[in-house]
Amino acid sequence: NIEYMKASIRARVEHPFRIIKRQFGFVKARYKGLLKNDNQLAVMLPTY
């Protein structure tokens, strides 16, 4: 089933983001604007 395949890929991709959000406290956007929030996430990604 195509939906099952999409769901399994999505689960593999989103797992690291769940770890980052839970362990590093990136639950809510802290700043207004996408650029500042993207920068904050970019700082957290190499630490994973």
C-alpha positions in Angstrom: 0.0 0.0 0.0 1.4 3.4 -1.0 0.2 5.1 2.3 2.0 2.5 4.3 5.2 3.2 2.4 4.8 7.0 2.9 4.2 6.5 6.6 7.3 4.4 7.1 9.5 6.9 5.3 7.9 9.8 7.3 8.6 8.0 10.6 12.3 7.5 9.7 12.7 11.2 8.7 10.8 12.7 11.7 12.4 10.6 14.4 15.6 12.8 14.7 13.4 15.9 14.9 11.4 14.3 17.8 14.7 13.7 19.7 15.8 17.3 19.2 12.4 18.6 20.3 12.3 16.5 23.4 15.9 16.6 24.6 16.8 20.1 23.7 13.5 21.8 24.4 12.6 22.9 20.9 8.9 22.4 21.5 7.6 25.9 20.6 9.0 28.5 18.2 10.8 31.0 20.4 11.3 33.8 17.8 9.0 35.5 15.4 10.0 34.8 11.8 11.2 31.7 10.1 14.8 32.8 9.6 15.5 33.1 13.4 13.8 29.8 14.2 15.6 28.1 11.3 18.9 29.4 12.7 18.1 28.0 16.2 17.3 24.6 14.7 20.5 24.7 12.6 22.5 25.2 15.8 20.8 22.2 17.4 21.1 19.8 14.5 24.9 19.2 14.7 24.6 18.3 18.4 22.4 15.4 17.5 
